[in-house]
Amino acid sequence: MKDFIMPLFKLLKYLLPFLLLSACATVPTPPLDFRPGAVVETLLSAVSLSIHSTERNMSASGYLVYRRPDQLHLVVLTPFGTTVLEAFAMGDRITLLYPSKSIAYVGRFDELPDKGGLQGWSLMRWVMDADPHEGNLQNGTVKRTGKLGFSEKVVYGNGLISSKESPAGDRVFYGNYIAVNGVPVATEMDLRNQRDDRIRITLSEPEVNTPLDAAVFVPRLDGMTIMPLSAIEGL
Amino acid sequence: MTVKQVRVFALVLWTSLLTSAPGHARTISPLEGLEALRRGFAGLSDFTADITQEKRLSLMKRTMVMNGSLRFKKPDLFFMEIAPPFSSRMLLKDSVIEQVSGKDKTPNRIVLPPEQGLKQWFVKLSAPITSLPDGVDVQADLTNAVYSVTISPQGKGQVKDISILFLADGTIKKLIINERNGDRATMTLKKVRRNVGLSERDFRLE
């Protein structure tokens, strides 16, 4: 159980930033037919997930829904299509729901186990700080002080963010941008942290800025045993 | 993967493999339905099929669709491949699952409890089914030449029921898994070919 859960922690730590960056990386770029100023407010997409860590590897398909700036619902599936895990995030709260065990772990991001030395919420906020270059830079590298108060290195290509690097050495790469209703979205995201763990996420047929029911982001806890996030490490 | 998840996985695999079997009954009681599956499976050595897998999420007005193929060879080899954009390959050798996704080269390896291995399930199939299994409710019917057997685990676990639809000649039509949260996973099999002479070389991840 622990071996299975820990890669999911890593996934959760990085998935939110990826989504947020999808929202933030909406810099106008010549190759794409986009609406200037269009940004990702909501995103629905099937996903393929791949995690390579020093502890183990994991891959799965799933589905995610995101609403700017910080709401997420991720579904991870078994090979037969049943649900392994549902993750819900809203603000600084996160719920990990395991249908097969009828258990939901509920708490704040900073209560998640932090074996990678990264704090998920801080990383998420770091990635959110990905606005277009003030000078409309198309290609180049910018070292700047981000909104979180530390320096970061941002690389732009054709007006889109192609990578970022944190002071701690975490790096995220973005590829295969597509324009969805005029909004650029990176459909391939590859993150490598300072421990050389690697998480790759591929979006498939993303839908952007479609109306979402608020219930999508609310975990259904009827019949679930509610546990604190701190309890998950002992399982 | 939790023990319950593994049990569901094994049950799904077991029932989907069973559905390669022909059934004969016109009016099907639950016991007759299960026995028809078991009986027909005795004449099966392997099969291949193309698949379409659909996941309907109850909270979202969208269905996730994946296409691929699967292979099975008695007594303990099962392989499933999902085509892009959700590229993945899964190989089950008795109680060991290996899975790779996309461009990955290093497989994710999951070892099931020995009692959940494929061989164990086939041992259970060696004798005729004379009573319904404990812990499940079973319903069966035959409509327009399509057999339907629905197995509902008792209790309040994740899986509400599993339905298998198949023809009298053993051709599998669908496998449907309804979860208690309202989600539904449907696997539709096409181009099912039985006893094609698969070898162990057909069950490799590389």
Interface residues (C-beta under 8 A of the other chain):
Chain A: M1 F4 L44 A46 S48 L49 S50 H52 R56 N57 M58 S59 A60 S61 Y63 V65 H73 V75 L77 T78 P79 F80 G81 T82 T83 V84 Y98 P99 S100 K101 S102 R200 T202 S204 E205 E207 D213 A215 V216 R220 G223
Chain B: M1 T2 K4 Q5 V8 F9 V12 L13 Q53 E54 K55 L57 L59 M60 R62 M64 M66 M80 I82 P85 F86 S87 S88 M90 Q99 V100 S101 G102 D104 T106 P107 N108 K156 G157 Q158 V159 L175 I177 E179 R180 N181 D183 A185 T186 M187
